Amino acid sequence: MESIYLALSLSYKKLDMVKPNAFIYTYTSTDSKEYNDLGQNYFDSLMRYLYSLDDSNLVVLNKDDISYEKLRGASSNNCISHGFSVESDYAILNEQIDNDYSQFILKHNGIKYPIRTNLLGLVNIYNVAAALATLDKLGYDINALI
């Protein structure tokens, strides 16, 4: 449901004056009703918004997303990626999802950080990785966050 609000806000240019410290885009869901209803208009609005950001705005993208290359092309130089792709700036490795927790390794600059969370599922692994990558890039101590 949140994506419908983002889509409408982008379409109506309500976010044009909002320049965040960090903008995280998790994934493009082509299966959702919102995407099918808004589709290209939403994506075009998202691209326009990304083009409006500059190097003072951190952009965090999911490297595994089907739209990654296009979104990366619209982003400033201050852009990082996360995902299961080993080429991601923050690579997710060895994920394990249990009944009570999810765990994975987050690898950045050759350092492997073991992560364990009560949040379950792949979507939440992506979300935790995106949050940690964002905060790390903004100068927070990743070890303290973990």
Protein Blocks (a to p, Z undefined) as FASTA:
>chain_A
ZZmmmmmmmmnommmmpccfbdcdfbdcfkbmklmmnmmmmmmmmmmmmmmpcfklccdd
dfkbmklmmmmmmpcfkbcdedjblkbmbdcehiacdfkbccddddeehiacddddfbec
jklmmmmmmmmmmmmmnopafklmZZ
